[in-house]
């Protein structure tokens, strides 16, 4: 059992970065989410580093805002098309 005496807490690899540090109310670390070429937080899908986490409610609001923006753009395009026909 010589190998067990060689493995001690002192022999652990050290990193210059802290691991699993959660900041600004996040429940996941930065870089745990990837979409469209950008890193983010998996808990809220934020892609702005050091942003405040709003959790699932923030993700839901973000989706609703995106849907509303699409609806507004479609309404504006229809309005512009109707104005051109007059």
Phi, psi and omega in degrees: 000036180293324183296330179291326181288340180278336182268104178231173181295332181291337183271003180293145178292139181257146177238149179279351181250144175285145180254148178053048176261119181259123181241156174052045174072008179286152176247009175219164182271160175297134180096005179270002180224139181222126177205134177052038176081012179231147177273160178193197179259132181289333185290326185228359180062024174288138178247011175258116183295143180065020174282162180275136183277129175255001176067208183294327179297319178294322177295320179294316179297319179300318179294317180296320179296318178297318178295320179294322179296318178297317179297319178296319180294320178294320178295319179295319178296320179293320178296317179294321179295320179293323179292325179289331181284342182282000000 
